């Protein structure tokens, strides 16, 4: 999946950084859905990074869990939109830009997959600075 993300980013002359700090990164999970989850987050990072396309994919561990992180330096998400971004069909004001394609279901799907694996997802974002998604999955 990291290779697919790299291809997408390379086509835009961007950069993918890997910050893989988890020593034991194995979990029991659905490979197809986890691959789609990573692809969805990376695809959003590409779509919403019109100027500086730099994505970081990372892992780290906490007690009983592994974290997977996707960060970008894109346009960011307005604070008032963050509670709604996982709602099906929701598109923030940045999401309504005519040249950004999508139906507003990608993050809803991501949230469903994380929940199905008994995990959680947090988002930190600042408009004009970028966005970080941190997915916590239990061991």
C-alpha positions, 0 to 999 in steps of 0.5 A: 500500500505504501508503494501505491501511495508513493506512485500517486504522490510521485505523479504530482512530484511530491514526497512520501516520508515513512516514519515507522517507529512501531517495533511490532506492527502486526495486528489481526485485521482485514487486509483489503479494508486496511489497505483501502483505509490507507489509500483513502487517507493518502488520496485525501492528502493528495487531493487537499494538498494543492501546493506542498504535496508531502505526506508522512505515513507512520506507525508507533506503539502504545500499551496494547495498541498500534497507531497508524498516522497519515499527515499532510501539509495541505489546506487543512480542515476548518475546526467547525467541520472536524466533528462532521468529516466522518459523516456520510456525504459530508464535504466541508467548505474546502471539499466543495472546491469544483476541481476536487472530485469525490462523493464525501464517503471516503472518511465515512468508510475509514471510520467504519473500518476503524470501528469494525476493528474496535479502534479509534481515529483522531484528527488534528488539523489547522487551515493552511497548515495541514491535517493528521489522522491518527488511527489506534488499533488494539492488539 
